Amino acid sequence: MIKTALIVPKGSKYGKNKYLKDFLERNDVVSKFYGAWETPNLSLLTIAGLFPPDYSLHFIDEDHGEEIPFHQHFDLVILTGMTQQINRAYEICSQFKAKGSHTVIGGIHATIYPDEAMGYANTVMVGEGEAIFLEFLEDFRVGQPKKIYKASYYIDLSQSPIPRYDLINTALYSSYSIQTTRGCPRTCGYCTLPVMYGSKYRSKSIKQVIAEIRAIKAIDPSPFIFFADDNMFIDMENSIKLLEAIKKEDIIWGTQTDISVADNTKVLNLLKGAGCRWLFIGFENITKNSLELLDKNKWKANIANRYAKMIEKIHHAGIYIWGSFMFGTDNDSMGVFENTLDFTMKNGIYSGSFTILTPLPGTELFMKMDKENKIIDYDWSRYTFWDVVYKPLLMTEDELAKGVAWIYDQFYSQKNTKIRMSRIKKTMKNMSNTL
């Protein structure tokens, strides 16, 4: 048996923002809400589904508290990591590499900076793993693994195996993730999707998705499932068929989508009956001027004046909204925090994610800020969405960091939570089948 470790490196979950850390020490409600995201790493579990039976697989999740057994020998060590995890991933690679293990690293950051990653790992994977990993395993078996493997195409998702959920310690997680689609046709300049998955929207078959749901139910009969698509309902016709199939599986779930779901009555009418309880929706900003800076096609900017009505439609369907907001564009002044808080209160946003605009490597935003010498910190561990790594235009770095902590404190206060929940319940009591 070829002993193999699949390792999730520890990241900086809430960043190094001292103001936000102070809030988190006083209020644990945010960590409770974010429990829905405490899922096992889907990338590594998916890759695990490609291994032949003569590999002994060990899934080690340092990001959820498991200790890495550096004292053990592994023939093969495989890691993935977002930008904010990558420094730790490099440390782990270096330690196992020194002990004679063959180390492999993939994921979004390694795809953007393969030369950097090659300084630490024996092999670097660039692009979607399903397209290249079997080739690596064949080369590894004969003792001739390459230094780098590059995917030359975006895969047909029928090639993606059922993730190996059976490898995980279920006690570590409050939910499990499934990805039903990849790619997104939107053109948000801060997003890494075009780099990793492209703009073409690809879907798994309904049969595949149901098989993955049942694989999860085999290890946890009553799971909460987070569909980890970046934008689940763009293909409305397929979405309707998928929701009808999911309904038969008797699960409770949430997912990510954009606000356009509000304009599809058929999908809205199916959501609650299919087990959906909330939608994570990236509003990003509440002002048209700021939204115009985030997307060259200005899709969200052009519908921002409809946000309130669209939210109301989703609430009428019996679905809560987890809203995501981003601060720090060149049009954001200090008033953006109070204005956003007012918006969330008036519209009854159930849960909120409030982040700092972050120029992730590989994005249009990064390239623009880098060219303009706006980036002030290239410490990848601070690319968390809660740390300021660039120089904002209309406020100081400290004001931006403090403002995000302030809106968390206000939004999740007992008083404002009661007000929001009261407004949501009032809206849902007036639910109608006619949207």
Sequence and secondary structure as in RCSB ss.txt:
>XXXX:A:sequence
MIKTALIVPKGSKYGKNKYLKDFLERNDVVSKFYGAWETPNLSLLTIAGLFPPDYSLHFIDEDHGEEIPFHQHFD
LVILTGMTQQINRAYEICSQFKAKGSHTVIGGIHATIYPDEAMGYANTVMVGEGEAIFLEFLEDFRVGQPKKIYK
ASYYIDLSQSPIPRYDLINTALYSSYSIQTTRGCPRTCGYCTLPVMYGSKYRSKSIKQVIAEIRAIKAIDPSPFI
FFADDNMFIDMENSIKLLEAIKKEDIIWGTQTDISVADNTKVLNLLKGAGCRWLFIGFENITKNSLELLDKNKWK
ANIANRYAKMIEKIHHAGIYIWGSFMFGTDNDSMGVFENTLDFTMKNGIYSGSFTILTPLPGTELFMKMDKENKI
IDYDWSRYTFWDVVYKPLLMTEDELAKGVAWIYDQFYSQKNTKIRMSRIKKTMKNMSNTL
>XXXX:A:secstr
 EEEEEEE    TT S HHHHHHHHH  HHHHHGGGG    HHHHHHHTT  TTEEEEEEEGGGT    TTS  S
EEEEE  GGGHHHHHHHHHHHHHTT EEEEESHHHHH HHHHHTT SEEEES GGGTHHHHHHHHHTT   SEEE
  S   GGG     GGGS GGG S EEE  EE     BTT SHHHHT SS EE  HHHHHHHHHHHHTT SS EE
EE  SSTTSSHHHHHHHHHHHHTT  EEEEEE GGGGG HHHHHHHGGGTEEEEEEEEE SSHHHHHTTBTT HH
HHHGGGHHHHHHHHHHTT EEEEEEEE  TT  THHHHHHHHHHHHTT SEEEEEE    TTSHHHHHHHHTT B
    GGG SSSS  B  SSS HHHHHHHHHHHHHHHTSHHHHHHHHHHHHHHHHT  S  
